[in-house]
C-alpha cells in the first residue's frame, strides 16, 4: 500500500463513525494534445493613445510634428506611438495621411488596446472520462505497474482526436493566466491541434460507511490533479450507490 493511500485513509477515518468498506486503484486514460495558438495582450487604452486616434479620426494629419503640436507631446513619443499602432494594424499611412483602419476604429470605440503576440505552443491533457482538459501533468513515478483501467471508460470517447475549440481556449487560458494592472493576456485563436499518445493516470477509490448517519458514500483521489475528484465521485455514485448497501453491509 502506498504512503499516499495510507495518508488518505487516515484522513478519511479521522471521524470515528467513518469506516472504509472498500479500497481500489484504477487508471483513467489521458490524451496528450499539442496545441499552437495566438495570444494577445489587452489593456485599457491610455489617454494619449485615445487622443491620438481621435485626432486622426477627425482630421487629416500627414506628419508627426502636426500631431505633436496639437497634443502638446514630444514628437519622439508621438512617433513611437504611431509606429506601434501601424505595426499592430490600428492605423495606416494612406496617400500621405494617417488613417484609422477598421480594427483601429473598433478598438477606439471599445477603449481597449489589443496587441498580437507571437504564436506559442503548449501541451494539454484531455480526459475522456471528464470530457474536459485537466490542467496538470502526467506523473506515474509511484507505480512500477499501473492498475487496471477504470471500469466506466467510454471507448468511443477514449479514441477522440477532435476537440471543441472553446474547451481548448479555456484550458489554455487557465494555464496562461497573466494579469498585471490593466493588462491581460488572452487567447485569440487556436492555430493547430495535434492529438498524441494516451497515458494512463491512477486514481484511488474509497467507499465509506458513516455509522452515525447510516449512509454509504465514495471518495476518489485523482493523482493527476492531486486532489479529490468530484466528477468521478458523482459518476460512481450514480452508477453504483444502489449496490453498495447489499455488497458492503
MARBA-3410 file (N, C-alpha, C, O; in Angstrom, 1 decimal):
249
0.8,-1.2,0.0,0.0,0.0,0.0,0.9,1.3,0.0,1.8,1.3,0.8 ~ 0.6,2.2,-0.9,1.4,3.4,-1.0,1.2,4.3,0.2,0.2,4.3,0.9 ~ 2.3,5.2,0.4,2.2,6.2,1.5,1.0,7.1,1.3,0.4,7.5,2.3 ~ 0.8,7.5,0.0,-0.4,8.3,-0.3,-1.7,7.7,0.2,-2.5,8.3,0.8 ~ -1.9,6.4,-0.2,-3.1,5.7,0.2,-3.3,5.6,1.7,-4.4,5.8,2.2
-2.2,5.4,2.4,-2.2,5.3,3.8,-2.6,6.7,4.4,-3.4,6.7,5.3 ~ -2.0,7.7,3.9,-2.4,9.1,4.4,-3.8,9.4,4.2,-4.5,10.0,5.0 ~ -4.3,9.1,3.0,-5.7,9.4,2.7,-6.7,8.6,3.6,-7.7,9.1,4.0 ~ -6.3,7.4,3.8,-7.2,6.5,4.7,-7.2,7.1,6.1,-8.3,7.1,6.7 ~ -6.1,7.6,6.6,-6.1,8.2,7.9,-7.0,9.4,8.0,-7.7,9.6,8.9
-6.8,10.2,6.9,-7.7,11.5,6.9,-9.1,11.1,6.8,-10.0,11.8,7.5 ~ -9.5,10.1,6.0,-10.9,9.8,5.9,-11.5,9.2,7.1,-12.7,9.3,7.4 ~ -10.7,8.6,7.9,-11.2,7.9,9.2,-10.9,8.7,10.4,-11.0,8.2,11.5 ~ -10.7,10.0,10.3,-10.5,10.9,11.5,-11.8,10.9,12.3,-11.7,11.0,13.5 ~ -12.9,10.9,11.6,-14.2,10.7,12.3,-14.4,9.3,12.7,-14.4,8.4,11.8
-14.5,9.0,13.9,-14.6,7.6,14.4,-15.8,6.8,13.8,-15.9,5.6,13.9 ~ -16.8,7.6,13.4,-18.0,7.0,12.8,-17.8,6.5,11.4,-18.7,5.8,10.8 ~ -16.7,6.9,10.8,-16.5,6.6,9.4,-15.6,5.3,9.3,-14.6,5.2,9.9 ~ -16.1,4.4,8.5,-15.4,3.1,8.2,-15.2,2.9,6.7,-16.1,3.1,6.0 ~ -14.0,2.6,6.3,-13.7,2.3,4.9,-14.1,0.8,4.6,-13.6,-0.1,5.3
-15.0,0.7,3.7,-15.5,-0.7,3.4,-15.0,-1.2,2.1,-15.1,-2.4,1.8 ~ -14.3,-0.4,1.3,-13.7,-0.8,0.0,-12.6,0.1,-0.4,-12.8,1.4,-0.3 ~ -11.5,-0.4,-0.8,-10.5,0.4,-1.5,-10.2,-0.2,-2.8,-10.2,-1.4,-3.0 ~ -9.8,0.7,-3.8,-9.5,0.2,-5.1,-8.6,1.2,-5.8,-8.6,2.3,-5.5 ~ -7.8,0.7,-6.7,-6.9,1.5,-7.6,-7.2,1.2,-9.0,-7.4,0.1,-9.4
-7.3,2.2,-9.8,-7.5,2.1,-11.3,-7.0,3.3,-12.0,-6.7,4.3,-11.4 ~ -7.0,3.3,-13.3,-6.5,4.4,-14.1,-7.5,4.9,-15.0,-8.4,4.2,-15.5 ~ -7.4,6.2,-15.3,-8.2,6.8,-16.3,-7.3,7.2,-17.5,-6.1,7.5,-17.3 ~ -7.8,7.1,-18.7,-6.9,7.4,-19.9,-6.8,8.9,-20.0,-7.8,9.7,-19.8 ~ -5.6,9.4,-20.4,-5.4,10.8,-20.6,-4.7,11.0,-21.9,-3.6,10.5,-22.2
-5.3,11.8,-22.8,-4.8,12.0,-24.1,-3.9,13.3,-24.1,-4.4,14.3,-23.7 ~ -2.7,13.1,-24.6,-1.8,14.3,-24.7,-2.1,15.0,-26.0,-2.3,14.4,-27.1 ~ -2.3,16.3,-25.9,-2.7,17.1,-27.1,-1.7,18.3,-27.2,-1.7,19.1,-26.3 ~ -1.1,18.4,-28.3,-0.2,19.6,-28.6,-1.0,20.6,-29.3,-1.6,20.4,-30.3 ~ -0.8,21.9,-28.8,-1.6,23.0,-29.3,-0.7,24.2,-29.6,0.1,24.5,-28.8
-0.9,24.8,-30.8,-0.2,26.1,-31.1,-1.4,27.1,-31.2,-2.5,26.8,-31.6 ~ -1.1,28.3,-30.7,-2.1,29.3,-30.5,-1.6,30.7,-30.6,-0.4,30.9,-30.4 ~ -2.5,31.7,-30.8,-2.1,33.1,-30.9,-2.6,33.8,-29.7,-3.8,33.9,-29.5 ~ -1.7,34.2,-28.8,-2.2,35.1,-27.7,-2.2,36.5,-28.0,-1.5,37.0,-29.0 ~ -2.9,37.3,-27.3,-2.9,38.8,-27.5,-2.8,39.4,-26.1,-3.2,38.8,-25.1
-2.4,40.6,-26.0,-2.3,41.4,-24.8,-3.4,42.5,-24.9,-3.3,43.3,-25.8 ~ -4.3,42.5,-23.9,-5.4,43.5,-24.0,-5.2,44.4,-22.8,-4.9,44.0,-21.6 ~ -5.3,45.7,-23.0,-5.2,46.7,-21.9,-6.1,47.9,-22.2,-6.5,48.1,-23.3 ~ -6.4,48.6,-21.2,-7.3,49.8,-21.3,-6.5,50.8,-22.1,-5.3,51.1,-21.8 ~ -7.1,51.4,-23.1,-6.4,52.4,-23.9,-6.1,53.6,-23.1,-7.0,54.2,-22.5
-4.8,54.0,-23.1,-4.4,55.2,-22.3,-4.9,56.5,-23.0,-5.3,56.5,-24.1 ~ -4.7,57.6,-22.2,-5.3,58.9,-22.7,-4.6,59.3,-24.0,-5.2,59.8,-24.9 ~ -3.3,59.2,-24.0,-2.5,59.7,-25.2,-2.9,58.9,-26.4,-3.1,59.5,-27.5 ~ -3.0,57.6,-26.3,-3.4,56.8,-27.5,-4.8,57.2,-27.9,-5.1,57.3,-29.1 ~ -5.7,57.3,-27.0,-7.1,57.7,-27.3,-7.1,59.1,-28.0,-7.8,59.2,-29.1
-6.4,60.0,-27.5,-6.4,61.4,-28.1,-5.8,61.3,-29.5,-6.3,62.0,-30.4 ~ -4.8,60.5,-29.7,-4.1,60.4,-31.0,-5.1,59.8,-32.0,-5.2,60.3,-33.1 ~ -5.7,58.7,-31.6,-6.6,58.1,-32.6,-7.8,59.0,-32.9,-8.3,59.1,-34.0 ~ -8.4,59.7,-31.9,-9.5,60.6,-32.1,-9.1,61.7,-33.0,-9.8,62.1,-33.9 ~ -7.9,62.2,-32.9,-7.4,63.3,-33.7,-7.3,62.9,-35.2,-7.7,63.6,-36.1
-6.7,61.7,-35.4,-6.6,61.2,-36.7,-7.9,60.8,-37.3,-8.1,60.9,-38.5 ~ -8.9,60.4,-36.5,-10.2,60.2,-37.0,-10.9,61.4,-37.4,-11.7,61.4,-38.4 ~ -10.7,62.5,-36.7,-11.4,63.8,-37.0,-10.8,64.7,-38.1,-11.5,65.4,-38.7 ~ -9.5,64.5,-38.3,-8.8,65.4,-39.3,-7.7,64.7,-40.0,-7.3,63.6,-39.6 ~ -7.2,65.3,-41.1,-6.1,64.8,-41.8,-4.8,65.3,-41.3,-4.5,66.5,-41.3
-3.9,64.4,-40.9,-2.6,64.7,-40.4,-1.6,63.9,-41.2,-1.7,62.7,-41.4 ~ -0.6,64.6,-41.8,0.4,63.9,-42.6,1.7,63.8,-42.0,2.6,63.1,-42.5 ~ 2.0,64.4,-40.8,3.3,64.3,-40.2,3.2,64.3,-38.7,2.2,64.7,-38.1 ~ 4.3,63.9,-38.0,4.3,63.8,-36.6,4.3,65.1,-35.9,3.7,65.3,-34.9 ~ 4.9,66.1,-36.5,5.0,67.4,-35.9,3.7,68.1,-35.7,3.4,68.7,-34.6
2.8,67.9,-36.7,1.4,68.5,-36.5,0.7,67.9,-35.3,0.0,68.6,-34.5 ~ 0.8,66.6,-35.2,0.2,65.9,-34.0,0.8,66.3,-32.7,0.2,66.4,-31.7 ~ 2.1,66.4,-32.8,2.9,66.8,-31.6,2.4,68.2,-31.1,2.2,68.4,-29.9 ~ 2.2,69.1,-32.0,1.8,70.5,-31.6,0.4,70.5,-31.1,0.1,71.2,-30.1 ~ -0.5,69.7,-31.7,-1.9,69.6,-31.3,-2.0,69.0,-29.9,-2.7,69.5,-29.0
-1.3,67.9,-29.6,-1.4,67.2,-28.4,-0.4,67.7,-27.3,-0.5,67.2,-26.2 ~ 0.5,68.6,-27.7,1.5,69.1,-26.7,2.3,68.0,-26.1,2.5,67.9,-24.9 ~ 2.7,67.1,-27.0,3.6,65.9,-26.6,4.8,65.9,-27.4,4.8,66.2,-28.6 ~ 5.9,65.5,-26.8,7.2,65.4,-27.6,7.0,64.6,-28.8,6.4,63.5,-28.8 ~ 7.6,65.1,-30.0,7.4,64.3,-31.2,7.9,62.9,-31.2,7.4,62.0,-31.9
9.0,62.6,-30.4,9.5,61.3,-30.3,8.5,60.3,-29.7,8.3,59.2,-30.2 ~ 7.7,60.8,-28.7,6.6,59.9,-28.1,5.5,59.6,-29.2,5.1,58.5,-29.3 ~ 5.2,60.7,-29.9,4.2,60.5,-31.0,4.7,59.6,-32.1,3.9,58.7,-32.5 ~ 5.9,59.7,-32.5,6.5,58.9,-33.5,6.5,57.4,-33.1,6.2,56.5,-33.8 ~ 6.9,57.1,-31.8,6.9,55.8,-31.3,5.5,55.2,-31.3,5.3,54.0,-31.6
4.6,56.0,-30.8,3.2,55.5,-30.7,2.6,55.2,-32.1,1.9,54.2,-32.3 ~ 2.9,56.1,-33.0,2.4,55.9,-34.4,3.0,54.6,-35.0,2.3,53.8,-35.6 ~ 4.3,54.4,-34.8,5.0,53.2,-35.3,4.3,52.0,-34.7,4.1,51.0,-35.4 ~ 4.0,52.0,-33.4,3.4,50.8,-32.8,2.0,50.6,-33.4,1.7,49.4,-33.7 ~ 1.2,51.6,-33.5,-0.2,51.4,-34.0,-0.2,51.0,-35.5,-1.1,50.3,-35.9
0.8,51.4,-36.3,0.8,50.9,-37.6,1.2,49.5,-37.6,0.7,48.7,-38.4 ~ 2.2,49.1,-36.7,2.6,47.7,-36.7,1.5,46.8,-36.3,1.5,45.7,-36.8 ~ 0.7,47.2,-35.3,-0.4,46.3,-34.9,-1.7,46.4,-35.7,-2.7,45.8,-35.4 ~ -1.6,47.3,-36.7,-2.8,47.4,-37.6,-3.9,48.3,-37.2,-5.0,48.1,-37.6 ~ -3.7,49.3,-36.3,-4.7,50.2,-35.9,-4.8,51.4,-36.8,-5.9,52.0,-36.9
-3.7,51.7,-37.5,-3.7,52.8,-38.4,-2.8,52.5,-39.6,-2.0,51.6,-39.5 ~ -2.9,53.4,-40.6,-2.0,53.2,-41.8,-1.7,54.6,-42.4,-2.4,55.5,-42.1 ~ -0.7,54.6,-43.2,-0.4,55.8,-43.9,-0.9,55.7,-45.4,-0.4,54.9,-46.1 ~ -1.9,56.5,-45.7,-2.6,56.4,-47.0,-2.6,57.7,-47.7,-3.1,58.7,-47.2 ~ -1.9,57.8,-48.8,-1.9,59.0,-49.7,-1.3,60.2,-48.9,-1.8,61.3,-49.0
-0.3,59.9,-48.0,0.4,60.9,-47.3,-0.3,61.3,-46.0,0.2,62.2,-45.3 ~ -1.4,60.7,-45.6,-2.1,61.0,-44.4,-2.3,59.7,-43.5,-2.4,58.6,-44.0 ~ -2.3,60.0,-42.2,-2.6,58.8,-41.3,-4.1,58.6,-41.2,-4.9,59.5,-41.1 ~ -4.4,57.3,-41.4,-5.9,56.9,-41.3,-6.1,55.8,-40.4,-5.2,54.9,-40.2 ~ -7.2,55.7,-39.7,-7.6,54.6,-38.9,-8.0,53.4,-39.7,-8.7,53.6,-40.8
-7.6,52.2,-39.4,-8.1,51.0,-40.0,-9.4,50.6,-39.3,-9.8,51.2,-38.3 ~ -10.1,49.7,-39.9,-11.3,49.2,-39.3,-11.1,48.6,-37.9,-11.8,48.9,-36.9 ~ -9.9,48.0,-37.7,-9.5,47.4,-36.4,-9.3,48.6,-35.4,-9.7,48.5,-34.3 ~ -8.6,49.6,-35.9,-8.3,50.8,-35.1,-9.6,51.5,-34.6,-9.7,51.9,-33.5 ~ -10.6,51.6,-35.5,-11.9,52.2,-35.2,-12.6,51.4,-34.1,-13.2,51.9,-33.2
-12.6,50.0,-34.3,-13.2,49.2,-33.3,-12.6,49.3,-31.9,-13.3,49.4,-30.9 ~ -11.3,49.3,-31.9,-10.6,49.4,-30.6,-10.8,50.7,-29.9,-10.9,50.8,-28.7 ~ -10.8,51.8,-30.7,-11.1,53.1,-30.2,-12.5,53.2,-29.6,-12.6,53.7,-28.5 ~ -13.5,52.6,-30.3,-14.8,52.6,-29.7,-14.9,51.8,-28.4,-15.7,52.2,-27.5 ~ -14.2,50.7,-28.4,-14.2,49.9,-27.2,-13.3,50.4,-26.0,-13.5,50.0,-24.9
-12.4,51.3,-26.4,-11.4,51.8,-25.4,-10.4,50.7,-24.9,-9.9,50.8,-23.8 ~ -10.2,49.7,-25.8,-9.3,48.6,-25.5,-8.2,48.6,-26.5,-8.5,48.6,-27.7 ~ -7.0,48.5,-26.1,-5.8,48.3,-27.0,-5.4,46.8,-26.9,-5.2,46.3,-25.9 ~ -5.4,46.2,-28.1,-5.1,44.8,-28.2,-3.9,44.6,-29.1,-3.9,44.9,-30.3 ~ -2.8,44.0,-28.5,-1.6,43.8,-29.3,-1.4,42.3,-29.5,-1.4,41.5,-28.6
-1.2,41.9,-30.8,-1.0,40.5,-31.1,0.4,40.1,-30.7,1.4,40.8,-30.9 ~ 0.6,38.9,-30.1,1.9,38.4,-29.7,2.3,37.2,-30.6,1.5,36.8,-31.4 ~ 3.5,36.8,-30.4,4.0,35.7,-31.2,3.2,34.4,-30.9,2.8,34.2,-29.8 ~ 3.1,33.5,-32.0,2.5,32.2,-31.8,3.2,31.4,-30.8,4.5,31.4,-30.8 ~ 2.5,30.7,-29.9,3.1,29.9,-28.8,2.6,28.5,-28.9,1.6,28.2,-29.6
3.2,27.6,-28.2,2.8,26.2,-28.2,2.7,25.7,-26.7,3.5,26.1,-25.9 ~ 1.7,24.8,-26.5,1.6,24.2,-25.2,1.1,22.7,-25.3,0.6,22.4,-26.4 ~ 1.3,22.0,-24.3,0.7,20.6,-24.2,-0.4,20.5,-23.2,-0.2,21.0,-22.1 ~ -1.5,20.0,-23.7,-2.7,19.9,-22.8,-3.0,18.4,-22.6,-2.5,17.5,-23.3 ~ -3.8,18.1,-21.6,-4.1,16.7,-21.3,-5.7,16.5,-21.2,-6.3,17.1,-20.3
-6.2,15.7,-22.1,-7.6,15.6,-22.2,-8.1,14.3,-21.6,-7.5,13.2,-21.8 ~ -9.1,14.4,-20.7,-9.6,13.2,-20.0,-11.0,12.8,-20.7,-11.9,13.6,-20.5 ~ -11.1,11.7,-21.4,-12.4,11.3,-21.9,-13.4,11.1,-20.8,-14.6,11.2,-21.0 ~ -13.0,10.7,-19.6,-13.9,10.4,-18.5,-14.5,11.7,-18.0,-15.6,11.7,-17.4 ~ -13.8,12.8,-18.2,-14.4,14.1,-17.7,-14.9,14.9,-18.9,-15.6,15.9,-18.7
-14.5,14.5,-20.1,-14.9,15.3,-21.3,-14.3,16.7,-21.2,-15.0,17.7,-21.5 ~ -13.1,16.8,-20.7,-12.5,18.1,-20.5,-11.0,18.0,-20.4,-10.5,16.9,-20.2 ~ -10.3,19.1,-20.5,-8.9,19.1,-20.3,-8.6,19.3,-18.8,-9.2,20.1,-18.1 ~ -7.6,18.5,-18.3,-7.2,18.6,-16.9,-5.8,19.4,-16.9,-4.9,19.0,-17.6 ~ -5.8,20.4,-16.1,-4.6,21.3,-16.2,-3.5,20.8,-15.2,-3.3,21.4,-14.1
-2.9,19.7,-15.6,-1.8,19.2,-14.8,-0.9,18.3,-15.7,-1.1,18.3,-16.9 ~ 0.1,17.7,-15.1,1.0,16.8,-15.9,0.9,15.4,-15.4,0.6,15.1,-14.3 ~ 1.1,14.5,-16.4,1.0,13.0,-16.1,2.3,12.6,-15.4,3.4,12.7,-15.9 ~ 2.1,12.0,-14.2,3.3,11.6,-13.4,2.9,10.3,-12.7,2.1,10.3,-11.7 ~ 3.4,9.2,-13.2,3.1,7.9,-12.6,4.4,7.2,-11.9,4.5,6.0,-11.9
5.3,8.1,-11.4,6.5,7.5,-10.9,6.3,6.6,-9.7,7.2,5.7,-9.5 ~ 5.2,6.7,-9.0,5.0,5.8,-7.9,4.6,4.4,-8.3,4.7,3.5,-7.4 ~ 4.3,4.2,-9.5,3.9,2.8,-10.0,4.9,2.2,-10.9,5.3,2.8,-11.9 ~ 5.3,0.9,-10.5,6.1,0.1,-11.4,5.2,-0.5,-12.5,5.5,-0.6,-13.7 ~ 4.0,-0.9,-12.1,3.0,-1.4,-13.0,1.6,-0.8,-12.7,1.1,-0.8,-11.5
1.1,-0.1,-13.6,-0.2,0.6,-13.4,-1.4,-0.3,-13.2,-1.4,-1.4,-13.7 ~ -2.3,0.2,-12.4,-3.6,-0.6,-12.1,-4.4,-0.7,-13.4,-4.1,-0.1,-14.4 ~ -5.4,-1.5,-13.3,-6.3,-1.7,-14.5,-7.1,-0.5,-14.8,-7.1,0.5,-14.0 ~ -7.7,-0.5,-16.0,-8.4,0.7,-16.5,-9.7,0.9,-15.7,-10.3,-0.1,-15.3 ~ -10.1,2.1,-15.5,-11.4,2.5,-14.9,-12.5,1.7,-15.6,-12.6,1.6,-16.8
-13.4,1.2,-14.8,-14.5,0.3,-15.3,-15.6,1.0,-16.1,-16.4,0.3,-16.8 ~ -15.6,2.3,-16.2,-16.6,3.0,-16.9,-16.0,3.9,-18.0,-16.6,5.0,-18.3 ~ -14.9,3.5,-18.6,-14.3,4.3,-19.7,-15.2,4.2,-20.9,-15.5,3.1,-21.3 ~ -15.5,5.3,-21.5,-16.2,5.3,-22.8,-15.2,5.1,-23.9,-14.4,5.9,-24.2 ~ -15.3,3.9,-24.5,-14.3,3.6,-25.5,-14.3,4.5,-26.7,-13.2,4.8,-27.3
-15.4,5.0,-27.1,-15.5,5.9,-28.2,-14.9,7.2,-27.9,-14.1,7.8,-28.6 ~ -15.1,7.7,-26.6,-14.5,9.0,-26.2,-13.0,8.8,-26.0,-12.3,9.8,-26.2 ~ -12.6,7.6,-25.6,-11.2,7.4,-25.5,-10.4,7.6,-26.8,-9.2,8.0,-26.7 ~ -11.0,7.3,-27.9,-10.4,7.4,-29.2,-10.5,8.8,-29.8,-10.1,9.1,-30.9 ~ -11.1,9.7,-29.1,-11.4,11.1,-29.6,-10.1,11.8,-29.9,-9.2,11.8,-29.1
-10.1,12.4,-31.1,-8.9,13.2,-31.5,-9.3,14.6,-32.0,-8.4,15.4,-32.3 ~ -10.6,14.9,-32.0,-11.1,16.3,-32.3,-11.7,16.9,-31.1,-12.4,16.2,-30.4 ~ -11.4,18.1,-30.8,-11.8,18.7,-29.6,-12.4,20.1,-29.8,-12.0,20.9,-30.7 ~ -13.4,20.4,-29.0,-14.1,21.7,-29.1,-13.1,22.8,-28.8,-12.4,22.8,-27.8 ~ -13.1,23.8,-29.7,-12.1,24.9,-29.6,-12.3,25.7,-28.3,-11.4,26.2,-27.7
-13.6,25.8,-27.9,-13.8,26.6,-26.7,-13.2,25.9,-25.4,-12.8,26.6,-24.5 ~ -13.2,24.6,-25.4,-12.6,23.8,-24.3,-11.1,24.1,-24.4,-10.5,24.2,-23.3 ~ -10.5,24.0,-25.5,-9.0,24.3,-25.7,-8.7,25.7,-25.2,-7.7,25.8,-24.5 ~ -9.4,26.7,-25.6,-9.1,28.0,-25.2,-9.3,28.2,-23.7,-8.5,28.9,-23.1 ~ -10.3,27.6,-23.1,-10.5,27.7,-21.7,-9.3,27.1,-20.9,-8.8,27.6,-19.9
-8.8,25.9,-21.4,-7.7,25.2,-20.8,-6.4,26.0,-20.9,-5.7,26.2,-20.0 ~ -6.2,26.6,-22.1,-5.0,27.4,-22.4,-5.1,28.7,-21.5,-4.0,29.1,-20.9 ~ -6.2,29.3,-21.4,-6.4,30.5,-20.6,-6.1,30.2,-19.1,-5.5,31.0,-18.4 ~ -6.5,29.0,-18.6,-6.2,28.6,-17.3,-4.7,28.5,-17.0,-4.2,28.9,-16.0 ~ -4.0,27.9,-18.0,-2.6,27.7,-17.9,-1.8,29.1,-18.1,-0.8,29.3,-17.5
-2.4,30.0,-18.9,-1.7,31.2,-19.3,-2.1,32.4,-18.6,-2.1,33.5,-19.1 ~ -2.5,32.2,-17.3,-3.0,33.4,-16.6,-1.9,34.4,-16.4,-0.8,34.1,-15.8 ~ -2.2,35.6,-16.8,-1.3,36.7,-16.5,-2.1,38.0,-16.5,-2.6,38.4,-17.6 ~ -2.2,38.6,-15.4,-3.0,39.8,-15.3,-2.2,40.8,-14.5,-2.1,40.7,-13.2 ~ -1.6,41.8,-15.1,-0.8,42.8,-14.4,-1.5,44.2,-14.6,-1.5,44.8,-15.7
-2.0,44.7,-13.5,-2.7,46.0,-13.6,-3.8,46.0,-14.6,-4.8,45.3,-14.4 ~ -3.7,46.9,-15.6,-4.8,47.0,-16.6,-4.5,46.2,-17.8,-5.2,46.3,-18.9 ~ -3.5,45.3,-17.8,-3.1,44.5,-18.9,-3.4,43.0,-18.7,-3.2,42.5,-17.6 ~ -3.9,42.3,-19.7,-4.3,40.9,-19.6,-4.0,40.2,-20.8,-4.3,40.6,-21.9 ~ -3.3,39.0,-20.7,-3.1,38.1,-21.8,-4.3,37.3,-22.1,-4.9,36.7,-21.2
-4.7,37.2,-23.4,-5.9,36.4,-23.8,-5.5,35.5,-24.9,-4.5,35.8,-25.6 ~ -6.2,34.4,-25.1,-6.0,33.5,-26.2,-6.9,34.0,-27.3,-8.2,33.9,-27.2 ~ -6.3,34.4,-28.4,-7.1,35.0,-29.5,-7.6,33.9,-30.5,-8.8,33.9,-30.9 ~ -6.7,32.9,-30.8,-7.1,31.9,-31.8,-6.2,30.7,-31.6,-5.0,30.7,-31.3 ~ -6.9,29.5,-31.8,-6.1,28.2,-31.9,-5.7,28.0,-33.3,-6.5,28.0,-34.2
-4.4,27.8,-33.5,-3.8,27.7,-34.8,-3.8,26.2,-35.3,-4.3,25.9,-36.4 ~ -3.3,25.3,-34.4,-3.2,23.9,-34.8,-3.4,23.0,-33.5,-2.9,23.4,-32.4 ~ -4.0,21.9,-33.7,-4.2,20.9,-32.6,-3.8,19.5,-33.1,-4.2,19.1,-34.2 ~ -2.9,18.9,-32.4,-2.4,17.5,-32.7,-2.6,16.6,-31.5,-2.0,16.8,-30.5 ~ -3.5,15.6,-31.7,-3.7,14.6,-30.7,-2.5,13.6,-30.7,-2.2,13.1,-31.7
-1.9,13.4,-29.5,-0.8,12.5,-29.4,-1.1,11.2,-28.7,-2.3,10.8,-28.8 ~ -0.2,10.6,-27.9,-0.4,9.4,-27.3,-1.4,9.5,-26.1,-1.7,10.5,-25.6 ~ -1.9,8.3,-25.7,-2.7,8.2,-24.5,-1.9,7.6,-23.4,-1.2,6.5,-23.5 ~ -1.9,8.3,-22.2,-1.2,7.8,-21.0,-2.3,7.4,-20.0,-3.4,8.0,-20.0 ~ -2.0,6.5,-19.1,-2.9,6.1,-18.0,-2.5,6.8,-16.7,-1.3,6.8,-16.4
-3.5,7.4,-16.1,-3.2,8.1,-14.8,-4.0,7.5,-13.7,-5.2,7.4,-13.8 ~ -3.3,7.1,-12.6,-4.0,6.4,-11.5,-5.0,7.2,-10.7,-4.8,8.5,-10.5 ~ -6.0,6.6,-10.1,-6.9,7.1,-9.1,-7.0,6.2,-8.0,-6.9,4.9,-8.2 ~ -7.3,6.7,-6.8,-7.6,5.8,-5.6,-9.0,6.0,-5.2,-9.5,7.1,-5.0 ~ -9.7,4.8,-5.0,-11.1,4.8,-4.7,-11.3,4.3,-3.3,-10.7,3.4,-2.9
-12.2,5.0,-2.6,-12.6,4.6,-1.2,-14.1,4.6,-1.1,-14.7,5.7,-1.3 ~ -14.7,3.5,-0.7,-16.2,3.5,-0.4,-16.2,3.5,1.1,-15.6,2.7,1.8 ~ -17.0,4.4,1.7,-17.0,4.6,3.2,-18.4,4.5,3.7,-19.4,4.7,3.0 ~ -18.5,4.1,5.0,-19.8,3.9,5.7,-19.8,4.8,6.9,-18.9,4.7,7.7 ~ -20.8,5.7,7.0,-21.0,6.5,8.1,-22.0,5.9,9.1,-23.2,5.9,8.8
-21.5,5.3,10.2,-22.4,4.5,11.1,-23.4,5.4,11.7,-24.5,5.0,11.9 ~ -23.0,6.6,12.1,-24.0,7.5,12.8,-25.1,7.9,11.9,-26.3,7.9,12.3 ~ -24.8,8.2,10.6,-25.9,8.6,9.7,-26.5,7.5,8.8,-27.4,7.6,8.1 ~ -25.8,6.3,9.0,-26.2,5.1,8.2,-26.2,5.4,6.7,-27.2,5.1,6.0 ~ -25.2,5.9,6.2,-25.1,6.2,4.8,-23.7,5.7,4.2,-22.7,5.6,4.9
-23.7,5.3,3.0,-22.5,4.9,2.2,-22.2,6.0,1.2,-23.1,6.5,0.5 ~ -20.9,6.3,1.1,-20.5,7.3,0.1,-19.1,7.0,-0.4,-18.5,6.1,0.1 ~ -18.7,7.7,-1.5,-17.4,7.4,-2.1,-16.5,8.6,-2.2,-17.0,9.7,-2.4 ~ -15.2,8.4,-2.1,-14.2,9.4,-2.4,-13.3,8.9,-3.4,-12.9,7.7,-3.3 ~ -12.8,9.7,-4.4,-11.9,9.3,-5.4,-10.8,10.3,-5.5,-11.0,11.5,-5.7
-9.5,9.9,-5.2,-8.4,10.8,-5.3,-7.8,10.7,-6.7,-7.3,9.6,-7.1 ~ -7.7,11.8,-7.4,-7.2,11.8,-8.8,-5.7,12.2,-8.7,-5.4,13.4,-8.3 ~ -4.8,11.3,-9.0,-3.4,11.6,-8.8,-2.8,12.6,-9.8,-1.8,13.2,-9.6 ~ -3.5,12.7,-10.9,-3.1,13.7,-11.9,-3.4,15.1,-11.4,-2.6,16.0,-11.6 ~ -4.6,15.3,-10.8,-4.9,16.6,-10.2,-4.4,16.8,-8.8,-4.3,17.9,-8.4
-4.0,15.7,-8.2,-3.5,15.7,-6.8,-4.6,16.3,-5.9,-4.3,17.1,-5.0 ~ -5.8,15.8,-6.1,-7.0,16.2,-5.3,-8.1,15.3,-5.4,-8.1,14.4,-6.3 ~ -9.1,15.5,-4.6,-10.4,14.7,-4.7,-11.1,15.1,-6.0,-11.2,16.2,-6.3 ~ -11.6,14.1,-6.7,-12.2,14.3,-8.0,-13.7,14.1,-7.8,-14.3,13.0,-7.8 ~ -14.4,15.2,-7.7,-15.9,15.2,-7.5,-16.6,14.7,-8.7,-17.7,14.1,-8.6
-16.1,14.9,-9.9,-16.7,14.4,-11.1,-16.8,12.9,-11.1,-17.9,12.3,-11.3 ~ -15.7,12.2,-10.9,-15.7,10.7,-10.8,-16.5,10.2,-9.6,-17.1,9.2,-9.8 ~ -16.4,10.9,-8.5,-17.2,10.5,-7.4,-18.7,10.5,-7.7,-19.4,9.6,-7.3 ~ -19.2,11.5,-8.4,-20.6,11.6,-8.8,-20.9,10.5,-9.8,-22.0,10.0,-9.7 ~ -20.0,10.3,-10.7,-20.3,9.3,-11.7,-20.4,7.9,-11.1,-21.4,7.1,-11.4
-19.6,7.6,-10.1,-19.6,6.3,-9.5,-20.9,6.2,-8.5,-21.5,5.1,-8.4 ~ -21.2,7.3,-7.9,-22.4,7.3,-7.1,-23.6,7.0,-7.9,-24.5,6.2,-7.5 ~ -23.7,7.7,-9.0,-24.9,7.5,-9.9,-25.0,6.0,-10.4,-26.1,5.5,-10.5 ~ -23.9,5.4,-10.6,-23.9,4.1,-11.2,-24.0,2.9,-10.2,-24.5,1.8,-10.5 ~ -23.4,3.2,-9.0,-23.2,2.0,-8.1,-23.8,2.2,-6.7,-23.8,1.2,-5.9
-24.4,3.4,-6.3,-24.8,3.6,-5.0,-25.9,2.6,-4.5,-25.8,2.2,-3.4 ~ -26.8,2.2,-5.4,-27.8,1.2,-5.0,-27.3,-0.1,-4.7,-27.9,-0.9,-4.0 ~ -26.0,-0.4,-5.1,-25.5,-1.8,-4.9,-24.6,-1.8,-3.6,-24.3,-2.9,-3.1 ~ -24.2,-0.6,-3.1,-23.2,-0.6,-2.0,-23.8,-1.2,-0.7,-23.1,-2.0,-0.1 ~ -25.0,-1.0,-0.4,-25.5,-1.5,0.9,-25.6,-3.0,0.9,-25.3,-3.7,1.8
-26.0,-3.5,-0.3,-26.1,-5.0,-0.4,-24.7,-5.6,-0.4,-24.5,-6.7,0.1 ~ -23.7,-5.0,-1.0,-22.3,-5.5,-1.1,-21.5,-5.4,0.2,-20.7,-6.3,0.5 ~ -21.6,-4.2,0.9,-20.7,-3.9,1.9,-21.2,-3.9,3.4,-20.5,-3.8,4.3 ~ -22.6,-4.1,3.5,-23.1,-4.1,4.9,-23.8,-5.4,5.2,-24.3,-5.6,6.3
END
